[in-house]
Amino acid sequence: MLTWTTVAPAVSAAFLSSVVEVVEAFTIVLAVATVRGWRPASLGAMAGLVVLALIVVTFGPLLGLVPLRAAARGRPSAPPVRHALAAQGDPARRRRHCAA
């Protein structure tokens, strides 16, 4: 089960990177508006939003077909991740290491 403490770093990173992209896009629109005027800048921004919406509608459902285990591990049939000392050494050493 996912908890907020495990999900928060990924959600925060995705949100902050999205904010950076919005600022970058606004900067480009503002630069075009300064040079060419607001009409071409707004038409370009609207065209970009339409293309983005088409890409999301077209390829968004395909993301559900990606096997998450393969995507998370980088290979199709990855063995479960184990602690480095779990496969070697004596059990007492493992208990001392894991208890610390």
PENOR-V34832 format. One record per pair of residues at least 12 apart in sequence whose ideal C-beta (glycine too) atoms are under 6 Angstrom apart, sorted by sequence separation. I is the first residue (numbers start at 1). J is the second residue. D is the distance in Angstrom with one decimal. If there is no record, write none. Layout:
BEGIN
<<I & J & D> <I & J & D>>
END
This chain:
BEGIN
<<29 & 41 & 5.0> <85 & 97 & 5.5> <29 & 45 & 5.1>>
END
